């Protein structure tokens, strides 16, 4: 009896740069692109910090997750550059 091997899925990782004002906690965080468009300049430390958040769309349930959450999934194989490699779902809908 032989079982066909399924090709692992490669899901791209998206990086979102967020600017945070550390002096005024009531100021909402905004993307780096939005900050430069509104203020016309790059954020200057020490008042502003740039955080990079890595997210992806989970192929299992189509929800947005942090890349660090993938390590808890039993289908996770490894991270390779800007991709997460995981096993395909066993349950198929035809």
C-alpha positions as CSV (number, residue, x, y, z in Angstrom):
1,X,0.0,0.0,0.0
2,X,1.5,3.4,-0.9
3,X,0.5,6.8,0.1
4,X,1.1,9.8,-2.2
5,X,3.3,12.5,-0.8
6,X,1.7,15.9,-0.6
7,X,3.7,19.0,-1.3
8,X,4.2,21.2,1.7
9,X,2.6,24.7,1.6
10,X,4.7,27.8,1.5
11,X,2.8,30.7,3.1
12,X,4.4,34.2,2.6
13,X,5.1,36.4,5.6
14,X,4.0,40.0,5.6
15,X,5.9,42.6,7.6
16,X,4.1,45.7,8.9
17,X,6.1,48.6,10.4
18,X,4.3,50.4,13.1
19,X,5.2,53.8,14.6
20,X,4.6,54.1,18.4
21,X,4.8,57.4,20.3
22,X,6.5,56.5,23.6
23,X,5.9,59.9,25.2
24,X,2.1,60.1,24.7
25,X,0.4,56.7,25.3
26,X,-3.0,58.1,24.0
27,X,-1.6,58.7,20.5
28,X,-2.7,55.7,18.3
29,X,-0.1,53.6,16.6
30,X,0.1,54.0,12.8
31,X,1.9,52.4,10.0
32,X,5.2,53.9,8.9
33,X,3.8,54.8,5.5
34,X,0.8,56.6,7.2
35,X,3.2,58.5,9.5
36,X,5.4,59.8,6.7
37,X,2.3,60.8,4.7
38,X,0.8,62.7,7.6
39,X,3.9,64.4,9.1
40,X,6.1,64.5,5.9
41,X,9.1,63.1,7.7
42,X,10.6,59.9,9.2
43,X,9.9,59.3,12.9
44,X,12.7,60.5,15.1
45,X,13.8,58.6,18.2
46,X,13.7,58.8,21.2
47,X,10.1,59.9,21.0
48,X,9.0,57.5,18.3
49,X,9.8,53.8,18.0
50,X,9.3,51.6,14.9
51,X,8.1,48.1,15.6
52,X,8.0,45.5,12.9
53,X,5.2,42.9,13.2
54,X,5.4,39.8,11.1
55,X,2.0,38.2,10.3
56,X,0.6,35.7,7.8
57,X,-2.8,34.2,6.9
58,X,-3.0,30.7,8.3
59,X,-3.9,28.3,5.4
60,X,-5.8,26.0,7.9
61,X,-8.5,28.5,8.9
62,X,-7.8,31.7,7.0
63,X,-7.2,33.8,10.1
64,X,-4.4,36.3,10.5
65,X,-1.7,35.1,13.0
66,X,1.7,36.2,14.3
67,X,4.6,34.2,12.8
68,X,5.6,33.1,16.3
69,X,2.2,31.4,16.7
70,X,3.0,29.0,13.9
71,X,5.5,27.1,16.1
72,X,2.5,25.8,18.2
73,X,0.8,24.3,15.1
74,X,1.3,20.5,14.6
75,X,1.5,21.1,10.8
76,X,4.4,23.5,11.1
77,X,7.7,22.3,9.6
78,X,10.0,25.4,9.5
79,X,10.5,29.0,8.6
80,X,12.5,29.6,5.4
81,X,13.3,33.3,4.7
82,X,10.0,35.1,4.1
83,X,7.9,31.9,4.1
84,X,6.4,29.5,6.6
85,X,6.5,25.9,5.4
86,X,3.8,23.6,6.8
87,X,2.1,20.3,6.0
88,X,-1.2,20.4,4.0
89,X,-4.4,19.7,5.8
90,X,-5.5,16.1,6.0
91,X,-9.2,16.8,5.7
92,X,-10.1,17.7,2.2
93,X,-13.3,19.2,0.9
94,X,-14.1,18.3,-2.7
